Amino acid sequence: MSKQGRKHFTPEFRLEVALLVVDKNYSVREASELMNDWKINSR
């Protein structure tokens, strides 16, 4: 069995999530889910 480590996020991703949390009053979870959905759909 391999042990999974922590996820690594780019500084850009972290900044976008932080802006959603601070400016738009999203929860951290909501903002990260929104960004993940956007990232997947933008491919």
C-alpha positions as CSV (number, residue, x, y, z in Angstrom):
1,M,0.0,0.0,0.0
2,S,1.2,3.4,-0.9
3,K,0.6,6.3,1.5
4,Q,-1.0,9.3,-0.2
5,G,0.6,12.6,0.7
6,R,-1.0,16.1,0.8
7,K,-2.3,17.6,-2.4
8,H,-0.1,20.3,-3.9
9,F,-1.8,23.4,-5.2
10,T,-0.2,26.1,-7.3
11,P,0.2,29.6,-5.9
12,E,-2.3,30.9,-8.5
13,F,-4.9,28.4,-7.4
14,R,-4.4,29.3,-3.7
15,L,-4.7,33.0,-4.6
16,E,-8.0,32.6,-6.6
17,V,-9.5,30.5,-3.7
18,A,-8.4,33.2,-1.2
19,L,-10.0,35.9,-3.2
20,L,-13.3,34.1,-3.4
21,V,-13.2,33.5,0.3
22,V,-12.4,37.1,1.2
23,D,-14.2,39.1,-1.5
24,K,-17.2,36.9,-2.2
25,N,-17.7,35.3,1.3
26,Y,-17.4,31.8,0.1
27,S,-16.3,29.1,2.5
28,V,-12.9,27.6,1.8
29,R,-14.5,24.4,0.8
30,E,-17.0,26.0,-1.6
31,A,-14.3,28.1,-3.2
32,S,-11.9,25.2,-3.7
33,E,-14.8,23.0,-5.1
34,L,-15.8,25.8,-7.5
35,M,-12.2,26.2,-8.7
36,N,-11.8,22.5,-9.2
37,D,-14.9,22.4,-11.2
38,W,-13.7,25.3,-13.3
39,K,-10.3,23.7,-13.8
40,I,-11.8,20.4,-15.0
41,N,-14.3,22.1,-17.3
42,S,-11.7,24.5,-18.8
43,R,-9.7,21.6,-20.3
